[in-house]
């Protein structure tokens, strides 16, 4: 059986869970508590040296990096594919997937990390925080988390992240004009890889980032109502958890809005 090391609020893990449900595959979830830094424990780093989620294990084969996992699953289980038939459409799909990996995901981390992970880190002693940060293998990610711990939503990373989010929304709105999905007439990995980043906006009530973009608004709502999204993402949010996110998000919205 496919095994997935995951966290409920990780957009990278969410997109893999959505794809697994869309494909109707059997899989087992292993929860990695990011707030407690289980992703930096030696046994997990042995499985995934980057110390991130998700990690997929399929018949003993370990696959890391969420977009690569999605392409692996689409190739390994082709009964229902989410890759366009047209080569040019495939190139456009991969463009959006690369944009998610290189631009949107770091931006989401910059705005979500102060809301979710920073409080738990501030409960630790300075020495404990420093020791945990040193375990992060990639220096840019390590230094960004250091800034986010020290400055929260006032970190320069946050302003840049909100602007990247907004540009992504505007570009998507153009591509969605007159169509249901981003590429061609069918749902593709591009749509699957993008939607978790709108869950982040939804859970904090930051939908003002895209409310004035009708095509994106319709696309996101279609996803939010989709059974695979509800099963793979929404069911992991308790009413209490969602209300906590919304309360904190409403308090932070004036700062996010000022960066738009």
N, C-alpha and C positions, 0 to 999 in steps of 0.2 A: 504493500500500500504506500502511496505517496505520503511523505511526512513534510510538514511545513512548520518551521520555527518562525513565530509571528508575534505581533503585538496589536491589540485592537485599534489603536489610534495611529499606527504607522501607515501613511499613504502608500508607501512601497509595498507593504504587506497586504494592504487592502486591494490593490490592483491584481495581485496574484490570486487572492481569495476570490475576487469577482470572476476571474478567468476560469478558475477551477470549477466554480458553480455553473458558469455559462456552458462549460464543456461537459458537465454532468459527471465529473470524475470523483472517485472515492479518495478521501484524504483524511489525515489525522493532524490536528493542530497541537503544537507544543508552545505554550505561552512563555515568552521571554519578557521579564519585568524590566523595562528600560529605566524606570525611575529608581530601581534598586541596582541598576548597572549589571544585571545578569549577563548582558551582552559583552561585558568586558572580563567575565570570568574565564580562567584558562581553558576549561572544558569547552566553552562555546567558541573561544578564539581558535581552538584547534579545528573546529568545524568550519568557522568563517573567520579568517584572519583579519578581515576588515572590522569585525565587531559591530555589525549592523544586522538588522532584519530587513527582509526575510532571508531564510536559507531553506532551500528545497532539497530533500533527499528522496530519490526515486530509484528503488532497487539497488541501494547502496551507492548510487552516483550522487555526488554533492554538486548542486548548482547554486551559485550566488549571483547577486545583482538582479534586481527585480525585472528590469526590461529583458535581460538575457533569460531569466527564468520564464517570462511570458513567451518569448520566441521558442525556447526549448519545448515548452508544453504544447505550443501550436504545431511544432514539427513532430514531436514524439507521439502526439495523440491527434491525428489529422481528421478524425471522423467528422468533426465540426470545426472548420477553420475560421480564423479572424484575420486572415491575410488577404488583401485584394488580389484578384487575378491579374490585373493589369500591372506591368512592371513600373510604369510611371506612378501609379497610385501607391505601389509598395514604397517607392522612394519618398513620397509625401508622408506616408505613415511613419517611416523611419525618421524623417525630419522632426515630426512632432514628438516621437519617443525620445530622440536625442535632446530636444528642447526641454522636455520634462526632466531628464537626467541631469543636464548641465546647468539649467537655469531655474526651472520652476521648483524642483525638489529642494535645492539649497534655500530658495526663497521661502518655501513653506516651513522649512526647519527654522529659519530665522524668526518667523512670526509665531510659530507654534511652540518652540522650545521654551521661551520665557514664560508661556502660559502653563505648560504641562510639566516640564522637567526642572525648571529653575527652582520652584519652591522646595522640592525634595533635596536639591543640591545645597540650598541655603541652610537646611537643617543640619548639615554636616559641618564639622570643624574645617577651618581653612586648610589644615594639613590633610584631612581626608579628601577634600575637594581636589587639592593639588595632586594627590596620589592617583585619584581616579582619572583626572585629565591626562596624566602622563601615560596612561594605558591606551589612550586613543592612538591608533597607529599612524593616522594621517595628520601631519602638522597643521594644514589649513583648517581642518575640521576641529582640531584641538584648540587652536587659537580663537576660532569663532565662538566655540562654546565658552571659552574663558571670558570673552567680551560679553556674551549674553548673560552669564552668571553675574558679572560685575555691574552691568548697565541695564539689563532687562530690555524693555521696549525702547529705551533711549539709545541703544547701541546703533551705530551707523548702519550695520547690516540690515536692520529692520526697515529703515527708510528705503534702502535700495531694493529690498525684497518686495515691498508693497508696490513700488513702481514696476518691477518685473511682472508681478501678478497682473497689474492693470494692463500692461502692454500685451500680455498673453491673452487676456480677455478680449481686448479690441481686435487682435489678429484672428482669434477664433470666431468672433462675431462676423467678420468678413467672409471667412471660409464656410461658415454655416448658412450663409445667405441662400435661400431657396432649396435647402437640403436638410434632411433629417439627421444625418451623421456627418462627421468631418470630411470623410473621403468616400467618394462614390455614393452608392445607394445603400451600403450595408455597414453594420457595426464592425469596426476593426480594432486592432490593438491600440491604435491611437486614441480612440474614445475611451477604451478601458484604462489606459495609462493616465489619462487626464482627469477623469471624474473624481478620484479620491481627493484631489486638491480643492475641489469645490465642496466636498464634505467638510473639510477644515473650515472653510468660510461659513458654511451652514451651522456648524456646531457652536461657533463663537458669535453667531448672528452678525457676521461681517459681510452679508450678502450685498451690501451697498457697493462692494467692489464691482459687481456685475449687473445690478438691478436695472441699469439704464441701457443694457445691451440685450435687446429682445430675443435674438437668435440663441445666444448663450443661455439666457434665462429659461427658454423653452427646452433646450437641450438638457440642462441640468435637472429641471423638474421631471423630464421624461426618465432620466436615470434614477432620480430619487424614488419614483414610483415603480421601477423595474424590479421584479421578484429577485433576480440575482443580486442586486445591490442591497435590497432589504435583508436577504439571507446572509450575505458575505460581510456586510458592513454595519447596517443599522441594528441588527439583533445584538451586537456586542455593546451597544450603548444602553445602559439602564436609564430610566427616567430621571433618577437622582444624578447620575453622572452627566447626562445631557443638560440638566438644569444648572449644575455647577459650571459647566463650560459656558453656557449662555450668560449666566450672571457675571462671570469673569470677563467674558467677551464684551458685554455691554459696557462694563466699566472701562475697558481698554479701547473701545471703538473711537472716541474722539482723537486719540493719538494716531490710530491707524488711518482714519479719515484725513487727518492733517497731512499725511504722507502721500495721499493720492495725487 
